[in-house]
Amino acid sequence: MRKLNKFMEHFWLAVAIGTALAALVVVYTDGFAAAKNWFWFPGIALAMFFLRRFMRGRLEALDDRHNAGR
């Protein structure tokens, strides 16, 4: 499960980077006024990345405490 959680963290980080690059391309081609909504996508992806990272830490700590009691 830890591998899947780490993979999903990296997935959301890659999505954030990719959408940020796409937003910058749209800003370059159409201007900021036309592309300002494009910046929602990397923002949401970054929020998912940090949420997954925070929850992974909590779940791993809980799992470690559970396994230490055995």
C-alpha positions as a Python dict, from the first residue, in 0.01 Angstrom:
ca = {
    (1, 'M'): (0, 0, 0),
    (2, 'R'): (289, 235, 69),
    (3, 'K'): (410, 201, -290),
    (4, 'L'): (68, 294, -423),
    (5, 'N'): (47, 598, -195),
    (6, 'K'): (393, 718, -305),
    (7, 'F'): (301, 659, -669),
    (8, 'M'): (-16, 865, -633),
    (9, 'E'): (182, 1146, -471),
    (10, 'H'): (420, 1154, -766),
    (11, 'F'): (127, 1125, -1007),
    (12, 'W'): (-39, 1438, -868),
    (13, 'L'): (292, 1625, -871),
    (14, 'A'): (341, 1531, -1237),
    (15, 'V'): (-14, 1642, -1318),
    (16, 'A'): (50, 1974, -1143),
    (17, 'I'): (372, 2031, -1339),
    (18, 'G'): (213, 1930, -1668),
    (19, 'T'): (-92, 2149, -1625),
    (20, 'A'): (124, 2441, -1511),
    (21, 'L'): (328, 2410, -1828),
    (22, 'A'): (10, 2392, -2035),
    (23, 'A'): (-123, 2702, -1859),
    (24, 'L'): (199, 2888, -1931),
    (25, 'V'): (175, 2793, -2298),
    (26, 'V'): (-179, 2929, -2311),
    (27, 'V'): (-65, 3249, -2137),
    (28, 'Y'): (213, 3285, -2394),
    (29, 'T'): (-16, 3229, -2692),
    (30, 'D'): (-341, 3399, -2581),
    (31, 'G'): (-241, 3630, -2297),
    (32, 'F'): (-311, 3617, -1927),
    (33, 'A'): (-668, 3747, -1946),
    (34, 'A'): (-774, 3456, -2164),
    (35, 'A'): (-578, 3194, -1968),
    (36, 'K'): (-630, 3285, -1603),
    (37, 'N'): (-878, 2999, -1551),
    (38, 'W'): (-614, 2750, -1666),
    (39, 'F'): (-426, 2804, -1339),
    (40, 'W'): (-703, 2633, -1142),
    (41, 'F'): (-586, 2294, -1269),
    (42, 'P'): (-231, 2303, -1131),
    (43, 'G'): (-367, 2454, -810),
    (44, 'I'): (-607, 2166, -758),
    (45, 'A'): (-341, 1911, -851),
    (46, 'L'): (-96, 2067, -602),
    (47, 'A'): (-365, 2059, -334),
    (48, 'M'): (-418, 1688, -406),
    (49, 'F'): (-42, 1629, -389),
    (50, 'F'): (-10, 1792, -46),
    (51, 'L'): (-325, 1623, 82),
    (52, 'R'): (-196, 1282, -27),
    (53, 'R'): (144, 1355, 128),
    (54, 'F'): (-13, 1461, 459),
    (55, 'M'): (-244, 1159, 470),
    (56, 'R'): (35, 918, 376),
    (57, 'G'): (240, 1038, 669),
    (58, 'R'): (-50, 995, 908),
    (59, 'L'): (-143, 651, 777),
    (60, 'E'): (216, 526, 785),
    (61, 'A'): (256, 648, 1143),
    (62, 'L'): (-68, 475, 1241),
    (63, 'D'): (41, 155, 1068),
    (64, 'D'): (384, 168, 1235),
    (65, 'R'): (225, 213, 1578),
    (66, 'H'): (-12, -76, 1509),
    (67, 'N'): (271, -305, 1397),
    (68, 'A'): (492, -208, 1692),
    (69, 'G'): (231, -337, 1935),
    (70, 'R'): (250, -689, 1795),
}
